[in-house]
Amino acid sequence: MAFGLSGSWMSFTPPLRCATLIKGYKRFLVDVITLEGKTLILHCTNTGAMTGCATPGDIV
């Protein structure tokens, strides 16, 4: 579960999982590696600069 801005808990199906950021590019795409070692290309619904929150090696 994740904690929402309204102070309530949100439930996601399937549940959210952690990964390590490899890199972000083309504004909306990120490469990550899962805890199981699988590399994924994901769409990130970013609407602005990710300066300071998209450092390779960060847990996302």
N, CA and C atoms as a LAMMPS dump frame, in Angstrom:
ITEM: TIMESTEP
0
ITEM: NUMBER OF ATOMS
180
ITEM: BOX BOUNDS ff ff ff
-5.0000000000000000e+02 5.0000000000000000e+02
-5.0000000000000000e+02 5.0000000000000000e+02
-5.0000000000000000e+02 5.0000000000000000e+02
ITEM: ATOMS id mol type element x y z
1 1 1 N 0.838 -1.186 0
2 1 2 C 0 0 0
3 1 3 C 0.879 1.244 0
4 2 1 N 0.349 2.318 -0.529
5 2 2 C 1.053 3.592 -0.557
6 2 3 C 0.211 4.641 0.149
7 3 1 N 0.861 5.611 0.751
8 3 2 C 0.169 6.668 1.477
9 3 3 C -0.167 7.799 0.523
10 4 1 N -1.425 8.145 0.409
11 4 2 C -1.88 9.173 -0.523
12 4 3 C -1.792 10.572 0.049
13 5 1 N -1.888 11.579 -0.824
14 5 2 C -1.822 12.974 -0.423
15 5 3 C -2.968 13.356 0.5
16 6 1 N -4.098 12.695 0.361
17 6 2 C -5.259 13.022 1.181
18 6 3 C -5.173 12.414 2.578
19 7 1 N -4.101 11.679 2.85
20 7 2 C -3.941 11.066 4.158
21 7 3 C -4.511 9.665 4.247
22 8 1 N -5.054 9.163 3.165
23 8 2 C -5.603 7.81 3.174
24 8 3 C -4.65 6.862 2.455
25 9 1 N -4.838 5.581 2.707
26 9 2 C -4.013 4.564 2.059
27 9 3 C -4.592 4.204 0.709
28 10 1 N -3.71 3.992 -0.261
29 10 2 C -4.125 3.571 -1.597
30 10 3 C -3.67 2.138 -1.809
31 11 1 N -4.487 1.364 -2.478
32 11 2 C -4.154 -0.021 -2.776
33 11 3 C -3.956 -0.158 -4.28
34 12 1 N -2.861 -0.792 -4.686
35 12 2 C -2.557 -0.981 -6.102
36 12 3 C -2.593 -2.465 -6.441
37 13 1 N -3.173 -2.784 -7.59
38 13 2 C -3.211 -4.15 -8.072
39 13 3 C -2.634 -4.176 -9.477
40 14 1 N -1.537 -4.869 -9.693
41 14 2 C -0.721 -5.575 -8.718
42 14 3 C 0.019 -4.583 -7.808
43 15 1 N 0.544 -5.056 -6.67
44 15 2 C 1.218 -4.165 -5.736
45 15 3 C 2.448 -3.501 -6.367
46 16 1 N 2.775 -2.296 -5.895
47 16 2 C 3.969 -1.602 -6.374
48 16 3 C 5.21 -2.354 -5.928
49 17 1 N 6.275 -2.274 -6.753
50 17 2 C 7.531 -2.941 -6.426
51 17 3 C 8.673 -1.947 -6.538
52 18 1 N 9.728 -2.164 -5.781
53 18 2 C 10.915 -1.309 -5.829
54 18 3 C 11.844 -1.764 -6.945
55 19 1 N 12.624 -0.798 -7.454
56 19 2 C 13.653 -1.082 -8.448
57 19 3 C 14.735 -0.026 -8.3
58 20 1 N 15.866 -0.251 -8.941
59 20 2 C 16.968 0.71 -8.93
60 20 3 C 17.011 1.412 -10.28
61 21 1 N 17.073 2.74 -10.245
62 21 2 C 17.105 3.527 -11.471
63 21 3 C 18.446 3.371 -12.171
64 22 1 N 18.4 3.05 -13.45
65 22 2 C 19.605 3.013 -14.277
66 22 3 C 19.773 4.371 -14.948
67 23 1 N 18.715 4.835 -15.647
68 23 2 C 18.751 6.156 -16.27
69 23 3 C 17.344 6.57 -16.688
70 24 1 N 17.157 7.868 -16.836
71 24 2 C 15.928 8.42 -17.382
72 24 3 C 16.262 9.115 -18.696
73 25 1 N 15.358 9.051 -19.673
74 25 2 C 15.633 9.674 -20.965
75 25 3 C 14.337 9.963 -21.703
76 26 1 N 14.413 10.806 -22.708
77 26 2 C 13.258 11.212 -23.511
78 26 3 C 12.081 11.643 -22.645
79 27 1 N 12.374 12.275 -21.524
80 27 2 C 11.431 12.861 -20.576
81 27 3 C 10.497 11.874 -19.893
82 28 1 N 9.962 10.886 -20.603
83 28 2 C 8.956 10.003 -20.009
84 28 3 C 9.392 8.555 -19.853
85 29 1 N 10.63 8.216 -20.185
86 29 2 C 11.082 6.826 -20.101
87 29 3 C 12.187 6.677 -19.074
88 30 1 N 12.175 5.55 -18.375
89 30 2 C 13.239 5.23 -17.424
90 30 3 C 13.621 3.766 -17.581
91 31 1 N 14.904 3.477 -17.409
92 31 2 C 15.4 2.114 -17.338
93 31 3 C 15.642 1.815 -15.87
94 32 1 N 15.158 0.678 -15.403
95 32 2 C 15.35 0.257 -14.015
96 32 3 C 15.753 -1.203 -13.988
97 33 1 N 16.3 -1.618 -12.851
98 33 2 C 16.59 -3.024 -12.629
99 33 3 C 15.869 -3.432 -11.346
100 34 1 N 15.113 -4.526 -11.424
101 34 2 C 14.318 -4.989 -10.28
102 34 3 C 15.206 -5.699 -9.264
103 35 1 N 14.642 -5.983 -8.098
104 35 2 C 15.377 -6.714 -7.069
105 35 3 C 15.757 -8.114 -7.544
106 36 1 N 14.975 -8.64 -8.501
107 36 2 C 15.26 -9.968 -9.061
108 36 3 C 16.318 -9.919 -10.161
109 37 1 N 16.789 -8.709 -10.529
110 37 2 C 17.823 -8.563 -11.545
111 37 3 C 17.299 -8.362 -12.96
112 38 1 N 16.009 -8.187 -13.129
113 38 2 C 15.416 -7.997 -14.452
114 38 3 C 15.452 -6.513 -14.83
115 39 1 N 15.921 -6.205 -16.048
116 39 2 C 15.958 -4.83 -16.532
117 39 3 C 14.65 -4.518 -17.25
118 40 1 N 14.039 -3.386 -16.898
119 40 2 C 12.766 -2.97 -17.48
120 40 3 C 12.87 -1.552 -18.028
121 41 1 N 12.137 -1.281 -19.096
122 41 2 C 11.943 0.078 -19.598
123 41 3 C 10.518 0.461 -19.218
124 42 1 N 10.379 1.552 -18.456
125 42 2 C 9.071 1.952 -17.942
126 42 3 C 8.699 3.348 -18.4
127 43 1 N 7.405 3.603 -18.506
128 43 2 C 6.888 4.938 -18.778
129 43 3 C 6.699 5.637 -17.445
130 44 1 N 7.226 6.835 -17.34
131 44 2 C 7.107 7.634 -16.126
132 44 3 C 6.227 8.838 -16.441
133 45 1 N 5.151 9.015 -15.7
134 45 2 C 4.211 10.104 -15.996
135 45 3 C 4.707 11.436 -15.453
136 46 1 N 5.955 11.746 -15.731
137 46 2 C 6.594 12.979 -15.3
138 46 3 C 6.062 14.165 -16.11
139 47 1 N 5.793 15.263 -15.433
140 47 2 C 5.327 16.459 -16.14
141 47 3 C 6.332 17.593 -16.066
142 48 1 N 7.514 17.321 -15.561
143 48 2 C 8.53 18.367 -15.457
144 48 3 C 9.904 17.771 -15.249
145 49 1 N 10.847 18.641 -14.959
146 49 2 C 12.23 18.206 -14.755
147 49 3 C 12.316 17.267 -13.558
148 50 1 N 13.134 16.245 -13.687
149 50 2 C 13.332 15.296 -12.59
150 50 3 C 14.688 15.531 -11.928
151 51 1 N 15.208 16.759 -12.043
152 51 2 C 16.482 17.099 -11.452
153 51 3 C 16.452 16.82 -9.947
154 52 1 N 17.429 16.066 -9.486
155 52 2 C 17.513 15.766 -8.066
156 52 3 C 16.736 14.537 -7.635
157 53 1 N 15.873 14.011 -8.483
158 53 2 C 15.137 12.802 -8.099
159 53 3 C 15.282 11.702 -9.144
160 54 1 N 16.233 11.856 -10.032
161 54 2 C 16.458 10.848 -11.065
162 54 3 C 17.945 10.533 -11.201
163 55 1 N 18.605 10.348 -10.065
164 55 2 C 20.02 10.034 -10.056
165 55 3 C 20.198 8.527 -10.208
166 56 1 N 20.999 8.1 -11.192
167 56 2 C 21.234 6.662 -11.34
168 56 3 C 21.67 6.038 -10.01
169 57 1 N 21.069 4.889 -9.696
170 57 2 C 21.332 4.203 -8.445
171 57 3 C 20.261 4.445 -7.388
172 58 1 N 19.404 5.449 -7.609
173 58 2 C 18.31 5.721 -6.672
174 58 3 C 17.302 4.575 -6.677
175 59 1 N 16.693 4.315 -5.526
176 59 2 C 15.62 3.336 -5.425
177 59 3 C 14.33 4.032 -5.814
178 60 1 N 13.616 3.43 -6.747
179 60 2 C 12.35 4.014 -7.232
180 60 3 C 11.22 3.032 -7.054
